[in-house]
Amino acid sequence: MKPITRRQFLWQSGLVAGGLVAAPLVRIGSAGAAAAPENAAAARLSVAHWGPFTGQVTGGRLVRTLPFAKDPYPNRMVAAMPDVLYAPNRIKAPMIRQGFYRDRSRSDTTLRGAEPFVRVSWDEALDIVAGELRRVKTQYGNRSIYSTQGWQSAGNFHAAGAAVQRLLGMYGGYVYRINSYSAPVLPVITPHVLGDAAPRATTWPVIIKNTTFVLMLGYDPLRNAEVRSGGSAGHFDMEWIARLRDAKIPVVSVNPIEGDTDRYLRCKRIAIRPNTDTALLLALAHVLYTENLYDKAFLDKYTVGFSTFADYLSGKADGQAKSPEWAAPITEVPAATIRELAHRIARSRTMLMGGYSLQRASHGEQPVWMLITLAAMTGQIGLPGGGLQLDFPGALGVPLGSAPGVPGLSTGTNPVKDFVPLNLWIDLLASPGKTVDYDGQRITYPDIKLVYLAGSNHLNQAQYTNRALEAWRRPEVTIVHDYVWTPTAKHADIVLPATTTLERNDLFGMDRFIIAMQQMVPPLFEARSDFDICAGLASRLGFGAQYTEGKDEMAWLQQFYGVAQQQARARNVAMPDFDTFWQQGYAEFPVPDSANEVVAYSAFRADPVANPLGTPSGKIELYSERIASFKYDDTPPHATWIPPTEWLGSQQVAQYPLHLLSAHPKERLHSQLDETRLRRDYEVREREPIWIHPQDAAARGIADGDIVRVYNDRGQTLVGAVVTAQTRRAVVVLNQGAWYDPLTPGRLGTLDRHGNINNLSTDAPSSKLSGGNPTNSVLVQVEKYVGMPPEVTAFTPPSGA
């Protein structure tokens, strides 16, 4: 099949409207390769989370960036890289909050985010940071230090979080976080049910060849596949989604909103009530069970606990059959539609696809567990084109190339064993000594006195912004490395200017490429790499030689490349020497034929005794004895419908009648790139856009393009209205990641001017099992904003900077 161009792809999917491709697109040649920069000699190669790119440097200045020639469907976010480098809000020198600088022992932490900053030299800044680390360690111990990492930047060596955690580990340790905001529940529930923290995936070629029906729930691969954790070597998913469409495989999408994939594939969409997927899946299972359309032999051989679940499904256990008629008023999906869908699943080779959004909700374990249960009832797990897909880190079932692994900077060992699920880090700061449940364990929070972040807009990500800001006041010192004045940096005590990817050298390896991430310009202003910052601190703390191991940047990269060469030689794969590789810019590796034919859980299906799952029974656990032993009141031992804390069926709807869904933005990565010109394509009057249904808008006197206030008991924010039928009635959609911009800095409860969704979200754990974030279980009200809206200052550096 001849690849379609990115422009053709956008036109076919109906995504051109609204200025999505307003900026010039890269020309795609007949082979699907992006056009190279005009001055090829000045072109240098690098990688971002949204794809590899080349940069053209003229007169020492980066003038433009274009996609890598090997990326068949490049993302236009790569064009924004010069904006990253030359952002007006770059942090130009080490800065310290004024009150903290004047008297660290009596600094008023309530002034974080409100006070001016003082510029200091690097020597003074590093001396102060080293001194604070010594003081906190001596006075309180290492259990009083918290550090984490975010998506930061691509690259194996310059991982900001790894640099800091290597430093802190060598200095006695730190409290760390586990799991993520993206997938807070999957790595907890799936080991209990499937034995894998990252469930296995069937490859696209197998799906295209064998699947006859696809059911997607809360899943939008066109949007999700644009970015990948750790970086992306190219957008190879797009070709397979195009082939899925060309193969005319029927696809039904269960989603309250019409996503990009729905439009491109022209899916039949079931506009379900948010957070009711478990009830729908139960009703589908009820039809299979009562009409004898399920695979008894598969359940007997490969699963445990179905009989107990069947008692719940039929109503024998609780008096309520989970029939389509029961589910219809919960889901607002007609019973006849549910029954028809169940019959289609039963008569087809069905692939059930569940997106990350399902588990980012109150009781987010339940739809995941129920999707696995339904797939088991079909008896198609382990068959080509059948079963389910749950692992969506960015690329779903794309055949993997044979590139050897490239190591990164080792964080070493962490002597401190205390941890916190990511969604609970604000609770950690706010409630020292509190004990909480997590996956069968009891966690007692240490008393955090020092927070050290690098490459992470952590405060902007935190659910329930006002509680997060209050908790942020408790530590005695907060330290941040970053390249721009993010909301987190503005609220820190000590801010150290870090380099961008464009100002350093690195290595990236994944799938079918190892790519040389080549420095495009020297560091601007006084920026230093995170590794160099931490090396300076390690020297002051007495272990500089141990930290650097006597190697500079290029020596580390050559060492990492050498490890990859050793792996390649063991597999009889040829690799060039380092100098040749660095000059060429990349090494490409073939996709083995065997990589195209991966069928998830096929070995388990072929012989469950020889190839058991990692569960206690070695089988798929539809009922978990281990979870039952936890005796959690919010996590039953089998998939169960539990009404969310906030949803359209709850009592709060009288005051807050709209369900707010959080989506991933198309033209930034979480909060990354919010400072770039890409904002001009999607913002409404300088605010984050909110989707609202025409009838909901009309009832509130809201027109397309109006500034509106969105609010609930937790907070309030200003956004721009986009009136669209792409969302169902009573559902509004606001992308996550817009930078927090308080009307009155330092004051709790103040109006956010820019559309940060976390002013509205809750930080209550989704359950005792996972402690996940219920981002998609939020109710709000929306009203038209009257008067002149306040000026957006999210991207203005603080006073003194």
HELIX and SHEET records of a PDB file:
HELIX    1   1 ARG A    6  SER A   13  1                                   8    
HELIX    2   2 ALA A   40  ALA A   42  5                                   3    
HELIX    3   3 ARG A   76  ALA A   80  5                                   5    
HELIX    4   4 MET A   81  LEU A   85  1                                   5    
HELIX    5   5 GLN A   98  ARG A  102  1                                   5    
HELIX    6   6 ARG A  104  ARG A  106  5                                   3    
HELIX    7   7 THR A  109  LEU A  111  5                                   3    
HELIX    8   8 TRP A  122  TYR A  140  1                                  19    
HELIX    9   9 ASN A  142  SER A  144  5                                   3    
HELIX   10  10 ALA A  160  MET A  170  1                                  11    
HELIX   11  11 LEU A  186  VAL A  193  1                                   8    
HELIX   12  12 TRP A  204  ASN A  210  1                                   7    
HELIX   13  13 PRO A  221  ASN A  224  1                                   4    
HELIX   14  14 ASP A  237  ASP A  246  1                                  10    
HELIX   15  15 ASP A  260  LEU A  265  1                                   6    
HELIX   16  16 ASP A  277  THR A  290  1                                  14    
HELIX   17  17 LYS A  296  TYR A  302  1                                   7    
HELIX   18  18 PHE A  306  SER A  314  1                                   9    
HELIX   19  19 PRO A  324  THR A  331  1                                   8    
HELIX   20  20 ALA A  335  ARG A  347  1                                  13    
HELIX   21  21 TYR A  356  GLN A  359  5                                   4    
HELIX   22  22 GLU A  365  THR A  378  1                                  14    
HELIX   23  23 LEU A  422  LEU A  424  5                                   3    
HELIX   24  24 TRP A  425  ALA A  430  1                                   6    
HELIX   25  25 HIS A  458  GLN A  461  1                                   4    
HELIX   26  26 THR A  465  TRP A  472  1                                   8    
HELIX   27  27 PRO A  487  LYS A  490  1                                   4    
HELIX   28  28 THR A  501  GLU A  503  5                                   3    
HELIX   29  29 ASP A  530  LEU A  541  1                                  12    
HELIX   30  30 GLY A  544  THR A  548  1                                   5    
HELIX   31  31 GLU A  553  ALA A  570  1                                  18    
HELIX   32  32 PHE A  578  GLN A  584  1                                   7    
HELIX   33  33 ASP A  593  GLU A  597  5                                   5    
HELIX   34  34 SER A  602  ALA A  606  1                                   5    
HELIX   35  35 GLU A  625  PHE A  630  1                                   6    
HELIX   36  36 GLN A  651  ALA A  654  5                                   4    
HELIX   37  37 ARG A  679  TYR A  682  1                                   4    
HELIX   38  38 PRO A  694  ALA A  699  1                                   6    
HELIX   39  39 ILE A  757  ASN A  759  5                                   3    
SHEET    1   A 3 ALA A  43  ALA A  48  0                                        
SHEET    2   A 3 GLY A  51  THR A  58 -1                                        
SHEET    3   A 3 ARG A  61  PRO A  67 -1                                        
SHEET    1   B 6 PHE A 117  ARG A 119  0                                        
SHEET    2   B 6 MET A  95  ARG A  97 -1                                        
SHEET    3   B 6 ILE A 494  PRO A 497 -1                                        
SHEET    4   B 6 VAL A 477  ASP A 482  1                                        
SHEET    5   B 6 LEU A 450  ALA A 454  1                                        
SHEET    6   B 6 ILE A 145  GLN A 149  1                                        
SHEET    1   C 2 TYR A 176  ILE A 178  0                                        
SHEET    2   C 2 PHE A 419  PRO A 421  1                                        
SHEET    1   D 5 LYS A 268  ILE A 270  0                                        
SHEET    2   D 5 VAL A 251  VAL A 254  1                                        
SHEET    3   D 5 PHE A 213  LEU A 217  1                                        
SHEET    4   D 5 THR A 350  GLY A 354  1                                        
SHEET    5   D 5 GLY A 387  GLN A 389  1                                        
SHEET    1   E 2 THR A 303  VAL A 304  0                                        
SHEET    2   E 2 ILE A 620  GLU A 621  1                                        
SHEET    1   F 2 THR A 435  TYR A 438  0                                        
SHEET    2   F 2 GLN A 441  THR A 444 -1                                        
SHEET    1   G 3 ASP A 506  MET A 510  0                                        
SHEET    2   G 3 PHE A 513  MET A 517 -1                                        
SHEET    3   G 3 TYR A 586  GLU A 588 -1                                        
SHEET    1   H 7 LEU A 658  ALA A 663  0                                        
SHEET    2   H 7 VAL A 731  ASN A 735  1                                        
SHEET    3   H 7 PRO A 689  ILE A 692 -1                                        
SHEET    4   H 7 GLY A 715  VAL A 723  1                                        
SHEET    5   H 7 ILE A 707  ASN A 712 -1                                        
SHEET    6   H 7 VAL A 778  LYS A 784 -1                                        
SHEET    7   H 7 LEU A 658  ALA A 663 -1                                        
END                                                                             
